[in-house]
């Protein structure tokens, strides 16, 4: 099989003028390109195939499909092995991206900790007295609230809410309370999905100025 025309077509679409330019851009040898043009894609390293696919602006499965004789029984096991390894690497990359995203979110939430804990209480106080200048700042915080919503970060309870005491979710600021006793939220807490970030700070209703 001769895939030279297919390769030239892909190169032209990617704006690559010569085989040497393709080899240099992908960091592969001209021997590798000869193997590709000759239909011996199964003998090329996966890393080189990924690099070629990236430079040509196509996915690895597309590269494999374009430059392999799928009807050749001898090459089928090698082609399937390449595709399986590609899928494994894709899954690994997705896992790494998920871990990095979670680490980034945790770092940002740690930086915002004081704001997260103090702002809802300040906003609640301002909302009770619209004459306070700070009340005008409340709408400006909508983008941050939207960000927290997108990250699935939610308040345990609103400031001022009267709720049953749960020592797993709430932290007493003063007095004492048994599980289930009514308490009032003075500083909200947060959860991210099923993970507790910060417990809500509460006081017993009969000691919270109810």
C-alpha positions as CSV (number, residue, x, y, z in Angstrom):
1,X,0.0,0.0,0.0
2,X,1.2,3.5,-0.8
3,X,-0.3,6.3,1.4
4,X,1.8,9.1,0.0
5,X,-1.1,10.9,-1.6
6,X,-3.1,10.7,1.6
7,X,-0.2,12.1,3.6
8,X,0.3,14.9,1.1
9,X,-3.4,15.8,1.3
10,X,-3.2,16.0,5.1
11,X,0.0,18.0,4.9
12,X,-1.6,20.5,2.5
13,X,-4.6,20.9,4.8
14,X,-2.2,21.6,7.7
15,X,-0.1,24.0,5.7
16,X,3.0,21.8,5.7
17,X,5.1,22.1,2.6
18,X,7.4,19.0,2.7
19,X,8.0,15.7,4.4
20,X,11.1,17.2,6.0
21,X,9.0,20.0,7.4
22,X,6.5,17.5,8.8
23,X,9.3,15.3,10.3
24,X,10.8,18.4,12.0
25,X,7.5,19.7,13.3
26,X,6.5,16.3,14.7
27,X,10.0,15.5,16.0
28,X,10.1,12.2,14.1
29,X,12.5,10.7,11.6
30,X,12.1,10.6,7.9
31,X,12.2,6.8,8.3
32,X,9.0,7.1,10.4
33,X,7.3,8.9,7.5
34,X,8.4,6.3,5.1
35,X,6.8,3.7,7.3
36,X,3.6,5.7,7.4
37,X,3.6,6.2,3.7
38,X,4.2,2.5,3.1
39,X,1.3,1.3,5.3
40,X,3.5,0.1,8.2
41,X,1.8,2.2,10.8
42,X,1.8,-0.7,13.2
43,X,5.6,-0.5,13.5
44,X,5.6,3.2,14.5
45,X,5.7,4.1,18.1
46,X,2.5,5.4,19.7
47,X,4.2,8.6,20.8
48,X,5.3,9.4,17.3
49,X,1.9,8.7,15.9
50,X,0.4,11.1,18.5
51,X,2.9,13.7,17.6
52,X,2.1,13.3,13.8
53,X,-1.6,13.5,14.4
54,X,-1.2,16.6,16.5
55,X,0.9,18.4,13.8
56,X,-1.5,17.3,11.1
57,X,-4.5,18.6,13.1
58,X,-6.3,15.2,13.3
59,X,-7.1,12.7,16.0
60,X,-5.0,9.6,16.5
61,X,-7.9,7.3,15.5
62,X,-8.3,9.3,12.3
63,X,-4.6,9.0,11.5
64,X,-4.8,5.2,12.2
65,X,-7.9,4.9,10.0
66,X,-6.3,6.9,7.1
67,X,-3.0,5.1,7.0
68,X,-3.7,1.5,7.8
69,X,-5.1,-1.3,5.6
70,X,-7.9,-2.5,7.9
71,X,-8.6,-5.4,5.5
72,X,-5.1,-6.8,6.1
73,X,-5.5,-9.6,8.8
74,X,-1.8,-9.4,9.7
75,X,-2.0,-5.7,10.7
76,X,-5.3,-5.9,12.6
77,X,-3.9,-6.9,16.0
78,X,-1.3,-4.1,15.9
79,X,-3.9,-1.6,14.9
80,X,-6.2,-2.7,17.7
81,X,-3.4,-2.5,20.2
82,X,-2.7,1.1,19.1
83,X,-6.3,2.1,19.4
84,X,-6.6,0.4,22.9
85,X,-3.5,2.2,24.1
86,X,-4.8,5.5,22.8
87,X,-8.1,5.0,24.7
88,X,-6.1,4.1,27.9
89,X,-4.1,7.3,27.5
90,X,-7.2,9.4,26.9
91,X,-8.8,8.0,30.1
92,X,-5.6,8.7,32.0
93,X,-5.5,12.2,30.7
94,X,-9.1,12.8,31.7
95,X,-8.4,11.5,35.2
96,X,-5.4,13.8,35.5
97,X,-7.5,16.8,34.3
98,X,-10.1,16.0,36.9
99,X,-7.5,15.8,39.7
100,X,-6.0,19.1,38.5
101,X,-9.4,20.8,38.4
102,X,-10.3,19.6,41.9
103,X,-6.9,20.7,43.2
104,X,-7.3,24.1,41.6
105,X,-10.8,24.5,43.1
106,X,-9.5,23.5,46.5
107,X,-6.8,26.1,46.3
108,X,-9.2,28.8,45.3
109,X,-11.7,27.9,48.0
110,X,-8.9,27.9,50.6
111,X,-7.9,31.5,49.4
112,X,-11.6,32.6,49.6
113,X,-12.2,31.0,53.0
114,X,-12.5,34.2,55.0
115,X,-14.8,35.7,52.4
116,X,-16.9,32.6,52.2
117,X,-17.4,32.6,56.0
118,X,-17.8,36.3,56.6
119,X,-19.6,37.6,53.5
120,X,-23.0,35.9,53.9
121,X,-23.3,37.3,57.5
122,X,-22.4,40.8,56.4
123,X,-24.8,40.5,53.4
124,X,-27.5,39.3,55.8
125,X,-27.0,42.2,58.1
126,X,-27.0,44.7,55.2
127,X,-30.1,43.2,53.7
128,X,-31.9,43.9,57.0
129,X,-31.1,47.6,56.7
130,X,-31.3,48.8,53.1
131,X,-30.1,52.2,54.3
132,X,-26.7,50.8,55.0
133,X,-24.3,51.7,52.0
134,X,-23.0,48.1,52.1
135,X,-26.3,46.9,50.8
136,X,-25.5,48.3,47.4
137,X,-22.5,45.9,47.2
138,X,-24.6,42.8,47.4
139,X,-25.4,42.5,43.7
140,X,-21.7,42.8,42.8
141,X,-21.1,39.4,44.4
142,X,-23.4,37.6,42.0
143,X,-20.4,36.4,39.7
144,X,-18.7,34.7,42.7
145,X,-22.0,33.1,43.7
146,X,-22.4,31.9,40.2
147,X,-18.8,30.4,40.3
148,X,-19.6,28.6,43.5
149,X,-22.8,27.2,42.0
150,X,-20.9,26.0,38.9
151,X,-18.4,24.2,41.3
152,X,-21.3,22.7,43.1
153,X,-20.4,24.5,46.3
154,X,-23.5,25.2,48.4
155,X,-24.3,26.7,51.8
156,X,-25.2,24.4,54.6
157,X,-27.9,26.9,55.7
158,X,-28.7,30.5,55.3
159,X,-27.6,33.0,57.9
160,X,-30.4,33.6,60.4
161,X,-32.1,30.3,59.6
162,X,-33.3,28.2,62.6
163,X,-32.4,24.6,62.1
164,X,-31.9,21.4,64.2
165,X,-28.4,21.1,65.6
166,X,-26.2,18.6,63.8
167,X,-22.7,18.4,65.3
168,X,-21.4,16.9,62.0
169,X,-22.5,20.0,60.1
170,X,-22.6,22.7,62.7
171,X,-20.1,24.3,65.2
172,X,-21.5,25.9,68.4
173,X,-20.1,29.4,69.0
174,X,-21.5,29.5,72.5
175,X,-23.8,27.7,74.9
176,X,-24.6,24.1,74.5
177,X,-27.0,22.0,72.4
178,X,-27.9,18.4,71.9
179,X,-28.4,16.9,68.4
180,X,-31.8,18.1,67.1
181,X,-32.0,21.1,69.4
182,X,-33.0,24.3,67.6
183,X,-30.1,26.5,66.7
184,X,-29.7,29.7,64.6
185,X,-27.1,30.1,61.9
186,X,-24.7,33.0,62.6
187,X,-22.0,32.1,60.0
188,X,-22.9,29.8,57.1
189,X,-20.9,26.7,56.3
190,X,-20.3,25.0,52.9
191,X,-20.4,21.7,51.2
192,X,-19.0,20.7,47.8
193,X,-21.0,17.8,46.5
194,X,-20.8,15.3,49.4
195,X,-17.6,16.8,50.9
196,X,-17.9,19.1,53.9
197,X,-15.7,22.2,53.5
198,X,-16.6,24.4,56.5
199,X,-19.1,23.7,59.3
200,X,-21.8,26.4,59.9
201,X,-21.3,28.4,63.1
202,X,-24.5,28.4,65.2
203,X,-25.9,29.4,68.6
204,X,-28.7,27.9,70.6
205,X,-32.0,29.7,69.8
206,X,-32.5,30.7,73.4
207,X,-29.0,32.2,73.4
208,X,-28.8,33.7,69.9
209,X,-30.9,36.7,70.5
210,X,-34.1,35.1,69.2
